[in-house]
Amino acid sequence: LPVGVPTEAEYVRRYCQIRNVEYPVKTWSFYVGLGMFRAASILAGVFHRSTLGNASNPLADQLGPLVDVIAQEALRLVRGPPLLPPLPAPGQGVFSSPEGSKQLRQRVLTFLQTRILPLEPDFIRHQQSPDRWTVLPALEKLKAEARELGLWNLWLPAGLRASLLQGGAVPGELLGPGLSNLEYAPLCEVMGMSLYAPEVFNCSAPDTGNMEVLARYGTSSQQAQWLRPLLEGRIRSCFAMTEPAIASSDATNIESRIADNGDGSLTLQGKKWWTSGAMDPRCKVVIFMGKSDPSGPVHRQQTMVLVPMDTPGVKVIRALTVFGYDDAPHGHAEVHFNDVKVPAGNILLGEGRGFEIAQGRLGPGRLHHCMRAVGMAERAMDMMRERGSQRMAFGQAILKHGALAQQFAEARIAIQQARLMVLNAAHQLDMHGNKKARAVIAMAKVVAPRSALSVLDLAIQVHGGAGVCQDFQLAGFYAGARTLRLADGPDEVHLRDIARIEMKQISRL
């Protein structure tokens, strides 16, 4: 269904809520069949008039065969099983996924448990070795396996998948199953349980956001040059927006410049940092955001440009660390652009459209981060449960001590609250689009990292000294979750947006 169009079950369920009618309606199949019988009767009358020569439409004589087909289908519906799905079982929640999506989640979970988690110690050792800025062959092998199993590009939404198929720049086998945001959310949560899993399924940031930008706003030639190899997993990408000299939480502050040389080329100047992925040897393209018209309207000054990483003047200055983690080989870099010349054809969407692209890019990307944060917290619960039930202190298991038992319960509540808020935001994004879902997306962006941090902090406490060392993933998870309170906009910006939207609401009293 197109975005914003409710399913039959959603429509009927809402009707039942308004009319205070029990759902699911037991006689719904009968009423649907009755409506079809009425339609068959009308068509029979139109066909009969054609036999008398007084039909108003010359095609009326072709309706005869349809009458029996519709009547038989109506009879099948009346005699068949109920058309409406039941309400979710207690504890299942209101956001139930289709059976196909549930099976896909189980396949992702099984791959995580059997193929990724057993290799985590090897990945960690590689990240701590002198060769950490090189690609680990074992990870590339896992990516090939996941792609072979069809667990590839699961993030790509159905609407984009359809438009890319129609455009023809990318073959269908690269475009994943075409899930909604709500269907993808449980899969993304599973990926969040390992820092290495998203890349294995080609669902990691910033590539997913950059691929979405190329899919939505790129020309066919840009898609062929950059989107296809990204979807294939042959290359990686980065996004250069944040700058060290200004408060980048306000994108209108950006100082980097894009000058039109008047000969079909552009010159880029600027200093960027927190350009995640720029350290990766597979990173071949960066989306650069700068001002092309500093005197223009505030939100039409910015432009986004595709820049090959090997372009003269693009210089990776250093790797930045997050609480001491350099996240090799992916990395977070400071990158300088000194007299970088690229063709004007590398502009995305058009000059002055950069801010517009940035806003469109952030909605789904923010939710992906939130989904993964819930997965981090869920894995921390598992680790905490195992550690806390086995380790003894003062005569009993750690988690059986009253204070910790209470906090453990509160951690479960925090995860469930965050999960439901993220699922609701995903549902609203599917139904109403990024702009109308802005408030609930912002709420999820604030709540999910906060909840994950509270759970991770407790898990670290339960693990004691082990929780903050390299032997467990908890410290790395904590560093990542804390960064999310800044990435894609700090909490304060989201809270400001939520307050502004709320102030515009009409009183419900």
C-alpha positions as CSV (number, residue, x, y, z in Angstrom):
1,L,0.0,0.0,0.0
2,P,1.2,3.6,-0.6
3,V,2.5,5.5,2.5
4,G,-0.4,6.9,4.5
5,V,-3.0,4.4,3.3
6,P,-4.2,2.1,6.1
7,T,-4.6,-1.6,5.7
8,E,-8.1,-3.1,5.8
9,A,-7.5,-4.3,9.4
10,E,-6.3,-0.9,10.6
11,Y,-9.2,0.9,9.0
12,V,-11.8,-1.5,10.5
13,R,-10.0,-1.5,13.9
14,R,-10.2,2.3,14.0
15,Y,-13.9,2.2,13.0
16,C,-14.6,-0.2,15.8
17,Q,-12.8,2.0,18.3
18,I,-14.9,5.0,17.3
19,R,-18.2,3.1,17.3
20,N,-17.3,1.1,20.4
21,V,-17.8,-2.2,18.5
22,E,-15.8,-5.3,19.4
23,Y,-12.9,-6.1,17.2
24,P,-12.4,-8.3,15.2
25,V,-16.0,-8.1,13.8
26,K,-17.0,-11.8,13.6
27,T,-19.4,-11.1,10.6
28,W,-16.9,-9.0,8.6
29,S,-16.5,-11.7,6.0
30,F,-20.3,-11.8,5.5
31,Y,-20.5,-8.1,5.0
32,V,-17.6,-8.0,2.6
33,G,-19.3,-10.9,0.6
34,L,-22.6,-9.1,0.7
35,G,-21.0,-6.0,-0.8
36,M,-19.6,-8.1,-3.6
37,F,-22.9,-9.8,-4.2
38,R,-24.5,-6.3,-4.6
39,A,-21.8,-5.3,-7.0
40,A,-22.4,-8.5,-9.0
41,S,-26.1,-7.7,-9.1
42,I,-25.5,-4.2,-10.4
43,L,-23.2,-5.6,-13.1
44,A,-25.7,-8.2,-14.0
45,G,-28.3,-5.4,-14.5
46,V,-25.9,-3.4,-16.7
47,F,-25.1,-6.5,-18.8
48,H,-28.8,-7.2,-19.2
49,R,-29.4,-3.7,-20.5
50,S,-26.7,-4.3,-23.1
51,T,-28.7,-7.3,-24.3
52,L,-31.7,-5.1,-24.8
53,G,-29.6,-2.5,-26.7
54,N,-30.1,0.4,-24.2
55,A,-26.8,0.3,-22.2
56,S,-25.1,3.7,-21.9
57,N,-21.6,2.2,-22.2
58,P,-20.5,0.3,-25.3
59,L,-18.4,-2.0,-23.1
60,A,-21.3,-3.1,-21.0
61,D,-21.7,-6.3,-23.1
62,Q,-18.3,-7.5,-21.7
63,L,-19.5,-7.5,-18.1
64,G,-21.4,-10.8,-18.3
65,P,-18.5,-13.2,-17.4
66,L,-17.5,-10.9,-14.4
67,V,-20.8,-11.4,-12.7
68,D,-20.2,-15.1,-12.0
69,V,-16.6,-14.6,-11.0
70,I,-17.4,-11.9,-8.4
71,A,-20.4,-13.9,-7.0
72,Q,-18.2,-17.0,-6.6
73,E,-15.5,-15.1,-4.9
74,A,-18.0,-13.5,-2.6
75,L,-19.3,-17.0,-1.7
76,R,-15.8,-18.2,-1.0
77,L,-15.2,-15.3,1.4
78,V,-18.4,-15.9,3.3
79,R,-17.6,-19.6,3.7
80,G,-13.9,-19.1,4.4
81,P,-11.8,-18.1,7.5
82,P,-12.1,-14.7,9.1
83,L,-10.6,-11.9,7.0
84,L,-9.5,-9.7,9.9
85,P,-6.4,-10.7,12.0
86,P,-7.0,-11.0,15.7
87,L,-5.7,-8.5,18.2
88,P,-2.1,-9.1,19.4
89,A,-1.9,-11.6,22.3
90,P,-1.3,-10.2,25.8
91,G,2.3,-9.1,26.1
92,Q,2.9,-9.1,22.3
93,G,2.2,-5.4,21.9
94,V,0.2,-3.4,19.5
95,F,2.9,-3.4,16.8
96,S,2.7,-7.0,15.5
97,S,4.7,-7.8,12.3
98,P,3.5,-9.9,9.4
99,E,4.5,-13.5,9.5
100,G,7.1,-13.0,6.7
101,S,8.8,-10.2,8.7
102,K,8.9,-12.4,11.9
103,Q,10.5,-15.2,9.9
104,L,13.1,-12.8,8.5
105,R,13.9,-11.5,12.0
106,Q,14.4,-15.1,13.2
107,R,16.8,-15.7,10.3
108,V,18.8,-12.6,11.2
109,L,18.9,-13.6,14.8
110,T,20.0,-17.1,14.0
111,F,22.8,-15.7,11.7
112,L,23.8,-13.4,14.6
113,Q,24.0,-16.2,17.1
114,T,25.7,-18.8,15.0
115,R,28.0,-16.8,12.7
116,I,28.7,-13.3,14.1
117,L,28.8,-13.7,17.9
118,P,31.3,-16.6,17.9
119,L,33.7,-14.4,15.9
120,E,33.4,-11.3,18.0
121,P,36.6,-12.1,20.0
122,D,38.5,-12.3,16.7
123,F,37.0,-8.9,15.6
124,I,38.0,-7.3,18.9
125,R,41.5,-8.6,18.8
126,H,41.9,-7.3,15.2
127,Q,40.6,-3.8,16.3
128,Q,43.3,-3.8,19.0
129,S,46.1,-4.9,16.7
130,P,48.5,-2.8,14.6
131,D,46.6,-4.0,11.6
132,R,43.3,-2.6,12.9
133,W,42.9,-0.1,9.9
134,T,42.8,-3.0,7.5
135,V,39.6,-4.9,6.5
136,L,39.2,-8.2,8.3
137,P,38.7,-11.0,5.8
138,A,36.4,-13.0,8.2
139,L,34.0,-10.0,8.2
140,E,34.0,-9.9,4.4
141,K,33.2,-13.6,4.3
142,L,30.2,-13.1,6.6
143,K,28.9,-10.4,4.3
144,A,29.1,-12.7,1.4
145,E,27.2,-15.4,3.3
146,A,24.5,-12.9,4.4
147,R,24.1,-11.7,0.9
148,E,23.8,-15.3,-0.4
149,L,21.1,-16.0,2.2
150,G,19.1,-12.9,1.1
151,L,19.8,-11.1,4.4
152,W,21.1,-8.1,2.5
153,N,20.0,-4.4,2.3
154,L,17.1,-5.1,4.6
155,W,16.9,-1.4,5.5
156,L,15.7,-0.3,2.0
157,P,12.0,0.7,2.3
158,A,9.4,-0.6,-0.1
159,G,8.8,2.8,-1.8
160,L,12.4,3.4,-2.6
161,R,12.8,-0.2,-3.8
162,A,9.9,0.3,-6.2
163,S,11.3,3.6,-7.6
164,L,14.8,2.1,-8.0
165,L,13.4,-0.9,-9.9
166,Q,11.5,1.5,-12.2
167,G,14.7,3.6,-12.7
168,G,16.7,0.6,-13.8
169,A,20.1,1.8,-12.5
170,V,20.2,-1.0,-9.9
171,P,19.2,-4.6,-10.4
172,G,16.4,-6.0,-8.2
173,E,18.5,-8.6,-6.5
174,L,20.4,-5.8,-4.6
175,L,17.3,-4.1,-3.3
176,G,16.3,-6.4,-0.4
177,P,12.8,-7.4,0.5
178,G,11.4,-3.9,0.6
179,L,10.2,-3.7,4.2
180,S,8.4,-0.9,5.9
181,N,10.1,1.0,8.8
182,L,7.9,-0.9,11.2
183,E,8.8,-4.2,9.7
184,Y,12.5,-3.4,9.6
185,A,12.6,-2.2,13.3
186,P,12.8,-5.6,14.9
187,L,15.5,-6.7,12.5
188,C,17.6,-3.6,13.1
189,E,17.2,-4.2,16.9
190,V,18.7,-7.6,16.5
191,M,21.6,-6.1,14.5
192,G,22.2,-3.7,17.4
193,M,23.1,-6.6,19.7
194,S,26.6,-6.6,18.1
195,L,28.7,-3.7,17.0
196,Y,29.7,-5.7,13.9
197,A,26.3,-7.0,12.8
198,P,25.0,-4.0,10.9
199,E,27.9,-4.1,8.4
200,V,27.5,-7.8,7.8
201,F,23.9,-7.2,6.5
202,N,25.0,-4.0,4.6
203,C,22.8,-2.1,7.0
204,S,25.3,0.2,8.8
205,A,25.6,3.9,9.1
206,P,26.5,6.1,7.4
207,D,26.1,4.0,4.3
208,T,22.4,3.4,4.7
209,G,21.8,7.2,5.0
210,N,24.0,7.9,2.1
211,M,22.4,5.2,0.0
212,E,19.0,6.6,0.8
213,V,20.1,10.1,-0.3
214,L,21.4,8.7,-3.6
215,A,18.2,6.6,-4.1
216,R,15.9,9.6,-3.4
217,Y,17.9,12.5,-4.9
218,G,20.6,11.0,-7.1
219,T,20.6,11.1,-10.9
220,S,20.7,7.8,-12.8
221,S,24.4,8.3,-13.5
222,Q,25.1,9.1,-9.8
223,Q,23.2,6.0,-8.8
224,A,25.1,3.8,-11.3
225,Q,28.5,5.2,-10.2
226,W,28.0,5.2,-6.4
227,L,24.7,3.7,-5.3
228,R,25.1,0.3,-7.0
229,P,28.6,-0.4,-5.6
230,L,27.4,0.7,-2.1
231,L,24.4,-1.7,-2.4
232,E,26.7,-4.4,-3.5
233,G,28.9,-3.8,-0.5
234,R,32.0,-3.3,-2.7
235,I,32.7,0.2,-1.3
236,R,31.8,2.3,1.7
237,S,31.1,6.0,2.1
238,C,31.1,8.9,4.6
239,F,29.1,12.1,5.2
240,A,31.0,15.4,5.8
241,M,28.7,17.9,7.6
242,T,30.0,18.6,11.1
243,E,32.6,21.3,11.5
244,P,35.0,22.0,14.4
245,A,34.8,25.7,14.3
246,I,31.0,26.1,14.7
247,A,28.0,24.6,16.5
248,S,27.0,22.1,13.9
249,S,23.8,21.2,15.6
250,D,22.5,24.2,13.7
251,A,23.2,23.3,10.1
252,T,22.7,26.9,9.0
253,N,26.1,27.7,10.8
254,I,28.1,25.7,8.3
255,E,31.1,27.7,7.0
256,S,32.5,25.3,4.3
257,R,32.2,26.9,0.8
258,I,31.2,25.6,-2.6
259,A,32.2,27.9,-5.4
260,D,30.9,27.6,-9.0
261,N,33.9,28.2,-11.3
262,G,31.7,29.0,-14.3
263,D,33.3,26.2,-16.4
264,G,31.1,23.3,-15.3
265,S,33.2,22.7,-12.2
266,L,33.0,23.5,-8.5
267,T,35.7,24.3,-5.9
268,L,35.2,23.1,-2.3
269,Q,36.9,24.5,0.8
270,G,36.3,23.5,4.4
271,K,37.3,21.7,7.5
272,K,35.1,18.8,8.7
273,W,35.3,16.4,11.6
274,W,33.4,13.4,12.9
275,T,33.3,12.2,9.3
276,S,32.5,8.7,10.3
277,G,33.8,6.0,7.9
278,A,36.4,8.2,6.2
279,M,39.3,6.1,7.7
280,D,38.0,2.9,6.1
281,P,40.2,1.9,3.2
282,R,37.0,0.9,1.3
283,C,35.6,4.4,1.6
284,K,35.4,5.8,-1.9
285,V,33.0,8.7,-1.8
286,V,32.0,11.5,0.6
287,I,28.8,13.5,0.6
288,F,30.1,17.1,1.3
289,M,27.7,19.8,2.6
290,G,28.7,23.4,2.2
291,K,27.4,26.9,1.4
292,S,27.1,27.7,-2.2
293,D,25.1,30.9,-1.7
294,P,25.9,32.5,1.7
295,S,23.7,35.5,0.9
296,G,20.7,33.5,-0.1
297,P,17.7,32.5,2.1
298,V,18.8,30.8,5.2
299,H,17.7,27.3,4.2
300,R,18.7,27.6,0.6
301,Q,22.4,28.5,1.1
302,Q,23.5,24.9,1.5
303,T,24.4,22.4,-1.2
304,M,25.4,18.7,-1.1
305,V,28.1,17.4,-3.5
306,L,29.5,13.9,-4.2
307,V,33.2,13.9,-3.9
308,P,35.4,10.9,-4.7
309,M,37.8,10.4,-1.7
310,D,40.8,10.3,-4.0
311,T,40.1,13.7,-5.4
312,P,43.2,16.0,-5.0
313,G,42.8,18.3,-2.0
314,V,40.8,15.8,0.1
315,K,43.0,15.1,3.1
316,V,42.3,12.9,6.1
317,I,44.0,14.6,9.0
318,R,43.5,12.3,11.9
319,A,41.3,9.7,13.5
320,L,39.1,10.9,16.4
321,T,38.4,8.7,19.4
322,V,35.1,8.2,21.3
323,F,36.0,7.7,24.9
324,G,39.3,6.2,23.7
325,Y,37.8,4.0,21.0
326,D,38.9,4.7,17.4
327,D,36.3,2.2,15.9
328,A,38.9,0.9,13.4
329,P,38.8,0.3,10.5
330,H,35.6,2.4,10.2
331,G,36.9,5.3,12.2
332,H,35.8,8.9,12.7
333,A,38.0,11.4,10.9
334,E,38.9,15.0,10.7
335,V,39.0,15.8,7.0
336,H,40.1,19.0,5.2
337,F,39.0,20.0,1.8
338,N,41.6,22.3,0.2
339,D,40.7,23.6,-3.3
340,V,38.9,20.4,-4.1
341,K,37.6,20.5,-7.7
342,V,34.7,18.3,-8.9
343,P,32.3,18.5,-11.8
344,A,29.1,20.5,-11.2
345,G,27.2,17.4,-12.2
346,N,28.2,15.9,-8.7
347,I,25.6,18.2,-7.0
348,L,22.8,16.3,-5.4
349,L,19.2,17.3,-6.3
350,G,20.3,20.9,-7.1
351,E,22.1,23.9,-5.8
352,G,20.6,25.2,-2.6
353,R,18.8,21.9,-1.8
354,G,21.3,20.7,0.8
355,F,19.3,21.5,3.9
356,E,16.2,19.9,2.3
357,I,18.2,16.7,1.7
358,A,19.6,16.8,5.3
359,Q,16.1,16.9,6.8
360,G,14.9,14.1,4.6
361,R,18.0,12.0,5.4
362,L,17.7,12.3,9.2
363,G,14.2,10.8,9.9
364,P,14.8,7.1,9.0
365,G,18.5,7.3,9.9
366,R,17.7,8.5,13.4
367,L,15.2,5.7,13.9
368,H,17.8,3.1,12.8
369,H,20.1,4.4,15.5
370,C,17.2,4.1,18.0
371,M,16.4,0.6,17.0
372,R,20.1,-0.5,17.4
373,A,20.2,1.2,20.8
374,V,17.3,-1.0,21.9
375,G,19.3,-4.0,20.7
376,M,22.3,-2.9,22.7
377,A,20.2,-2.6,25.8
378,E,18.6,-6.0,25.2
379,R,22.1,-7.7,24.9
380,A,23.2,-5.9,28.0
381,M,20.2,-7.5,29.8
382,D,21.2,-10.9,28.6
383,M,24.8,-10.4,29.8
384,M,23.6,-9.0,33.1
385,R,21.3,-11.9,33.7
386,E,24.0,-14.4,33.1
387,R,26.7,-12.6,35.1
388,G,24.3,-11.6,37.9
389,S,22.9,-15.0,38.4
390,Q,26.3,-16.8,38.5
391,R,28.4,-14.4,40.5
392,M,28.0,-14.7,44.3
393,A,28.5,-11.9,46.8
394,F,27.6,-11.9,50.5
395,G,26.1,-15.4,50.3
396,Q,23.8,-15.1,47.3
397,A,23.7,-14.3,43.5
398,I,24.3,-10.6,42.8
399,L,21.0,-10.1,41.1
400,K,19.1,-11.5,44.1
401,H,20.2,-8.6,46.3
402,G,17.2,-6.4,46.7
403,A,18.5,-3.2,45.3
404,L,20.0,-4.8,42.2
405,A,16.9,-6.9,41.6
406,Q,14.7,-3.7,41.6
407,Q,17.1,-2.0,39.2
408,F,17.1,-5.1,37.0
409,A,13.3,-4.9,36.8
410,E,13.4,-1.2,36.0
411,A,15.9,-1.9,33.2
412,R,13.3,-4.2,31.6
413,I,10.7,-1.5,31.9
414,A,13.1,1.1,30.3
415,I,13.8,-1.2,27.4
416,Q,10.1,-1.9,26.8
417,Q,9.2,1.8,26.9
418,A,11.9,2.7,24.5
419,R,11.0,-0.2,22.1
420,L,7.4,0.8,22.0
421,M,8.2,4.5,21.4
422,V,10.6,3.5,18.5
423,L,8.0,1.2,17.0
424,N,5.4,3.9,17.2
425,A,7.7,6.4,15.5
426,A,8.4,3.8,12.8
427,H,4.7,3.3,12.3
428,Q,4.0,7.0,12.1
429,L,6.9,7.4,9.6
430,D,5.3,4.7,7.4
431,M,1.8,6.2,7.7
432,H,2.4,9.9,7.5
433,G,6.0,10.6,6.3
434,N,9.0,12.2,7.9
435,K,7.5,15.7,8.3
436,K,4.3,14.7,10.1
437,A,6.2,12.1,12.2
438,R,8.8,14.6,13.2
439,A,7.7,14.9,16.9
440,V,7.5,11.2,17.6
441,I,10.8,10.6,15.8
442,A,12.4,13.3,18.0
443,M,10.9,11.6,21.1
444,A,12.3,8.3,20.2
445,K,15.7,9.8,19.5
446,V,15.8,11.2,23.0
447,V,14.4,8.2,24.8
448,A,16.2,5.3,23.2
449,P,19.8,6.3,23.9
450,R,18.9,7.5,27.4
451,S,17.2,4.1,28.1
452,A,20.1,2.2,26.6
453,L,22.6,4.1,28.7
454,S,20.7,3.5,31.9
455,V,20.6,-0.3,31.2
456,L,24.2,-0.4,30.1
457,D,25.3,1.5,33.2
458,L,23.6,-1.1,35.4
459,A,25.1,-3.9,33.4
460,I,28.6,-2.4,33.9
461,Q,27.9,-2.2,37.6
462,V,26.8,-5.8,37.8
463,H,30.0,-6.9,35.9
464,G,32.2,-4.8,38.2
465,G,35.7,-4.2,36.8
466,A,35.0,-6.5,33.9
467,G,32.3,-4.1,32.7
468,V,34.7,-1.3,31.8
469,C,37.5,-3.4,30.3
470,Q,38.1,-4.7,26.8
471,D,37.0,-8.3,27.6
472,F,33.3,-7.4,27.2
473,Q,31.3,-5.3,24.8
474,L,29.6,-3.2,27.5
475,A,32.1,-0.3,27.5
476,G,32.0,-0.1,23.7
477,F,28.2,-0.2,23.7
478,Y,28.2,2.6,26.3
479,A,30.5,4.8,24.2
480,G,28.3,4.3,21.2
481,A,25.0,4.9,23.0
482,R,26.4,8.1,24.6
483,T,27.5,9.4,21.2
484,L,23.9,8.9,20.0
485,R,22.8,11.8,22.3
486,L,24.9,14.0,20.0
487,A,24.8,12.2,16.6
488,D,22.0,13.3,14.2
489,G,21.3,16.2,16.5
490,P,21.7,16.6,20.3
491,D,18.9,15.9,22.7
492,E,18.4,19.6,23.3
493,V,17.6,20.2,19.7
494,H,15.0,17.4,19.7
495,L,13.5,18.6,22.9
496,R,13.2,22.1,21.5
497,D,11.4,20.8,18.4
498,I,9.1,18.7,20.6
499,A,8.2,21.7,22.7
500,R,7.5,23.9,19.7
501,I,5.3,21.3,18.1
502,E,3.5,20.7,21.4
503,M,2.9,24.4,21.9
504,K,1.0,24.5,18.6
505,Q,-1.4,21.8,19.6
506,I,-5.0,22.7,20.1
507,S,-6.3,22.0,23.7
508,R,-7.9,18.6,23.9
509,L,-10.1,19.6,26.8
